[in-house]
Amino acid sequence: MLYIIIAEDVPNSLPLRQQARPQHLVRLELLREEGRLIIAGPTPAIDSNDPGEAGFTGSIIIAEFNSLEDAKRWANDDPYIKAGVYAKTTVKPFKKVLP
């Protein structure tokens, strides 16, 4: 089943993000290689693809997991959590309808 992971950053998270980003991307790349990653990306703090120093306010990931518990476990092991980037993470089942 698909699950959505909605993460909200702490204020001024950009330096923490930059430090933990390589490890964060490795995990996402593994999901992609396994064919389980639907979409992933950050939410810019301003209306721009490149927010610069404004940074980001969070992230969204939609991926396939065996269960809600597996999705939560995977989300809780994210390097951004360990680095203090995320203030809150929500994991929910997701039903893709379109496209």
Secondary structure, DSSP 8 states (H G I E B T S, - for coil): -EEEEEEEE-TT-HHHHHHHHHHHHHHHHHHHHTT-EEEEEEEESSSSS--GGG-EEEEEEEEE-SSHHHHHHHHHT-HHHHTT-EEEEEEEEE-----
